[in-house]
Amino acid sequence: MTTLTLETEPIAVEVAVTEDDLDVRLSDGRRILVPLAWYPRLLEASKKERRNCQLLGNGYAIEWPDIDEHIGIEGLLAGRHGGESPKSYGRWLASRRAHPQ
């Protein structure tokens, strides 16, 4: 089994969300581009909700407060998809549809 060892902590400096992708630029010049399908809440979010994000700490994670989504940069680099259970996502989606923004 291979273990991911990082020489420096990956830090996000810029975030953009398109119709299909999450685009994160890191302080070391790398860019991570992942499909929104990995993060169903972002996929469901409106353009306004997608734009309302903030970097947490020194950029170790990204938060979208309007949709209660938090994504760690280390997880993005490791290729981890969102870990929310289908049951939890279903409850969130039902609540969202019952109380539109």
FENURWO-V261579 format. One record per pair of residues at least 4 apart in sequence whose ideal C-beta (glycine too) atoms are under 6 Angstrom apart, sorted by the first residue. I is the first residue (numbers start at 1). J is the second residue. D is the distance in whole Angstrom. If there is no record, write none. Layout:
# FENURWO-V261579
I | J | D
I | J | D
This chain:
# FENURWO-V261579
4 | 78 | 6
10 | 26 | 6
10 | 73 | 5
10 | 74 | 6
10 | 77 | 6
11 | 27 | 4
11 | 58 | 6
11 | 59 | 4
12 | 24 | 5
12 | 55 | 6
12 | 59 | 4
12 | 73 | 5
13 | 25 | 6
13 | 27 | 5
14 | 25 | 4
15 | 24 | 5
15 | 53 | 5
15 | 62 | 5
16 | 23 | 4
17 | 22 | 6
17 | 50 | 4
20 | 36 | 6
21 | 33 | 5
21 | 35 | 6
22 | 34 | 5
23 | 33 | 5
24 | 32 | 5
25 | 31 | 5
26 | 30 | 4
32 | 76 | 5
34 | 38 | 5
36 | 42 | 5
36 | 43 | 4
38 | 81 | 4
38 | 82 | 6
39 | 82 | 4
40 | 89 | 6
41 | 67 | 5
41 | 69 | 5
42 | 69 | 6
45 | 49 | 4
45 | 50 | 5
45 | 67 | 5
49 | 66 | 4
49 | 67 | 5
52 | 66 | 5
53 | 62 | 6
53 | 64 | 5
54 | 63 | 5
55 | 59 | 5
56 | 61 | 4
56 | 63 | 5
60 | 73 | 6
61 | 70 | 6
61 | 72 | 5
62 | 71 | 5
63 | 70 | 5
64 | 69 | 4
75 | 80 | 4
84 | 88 | 5
84 | 89 | 5
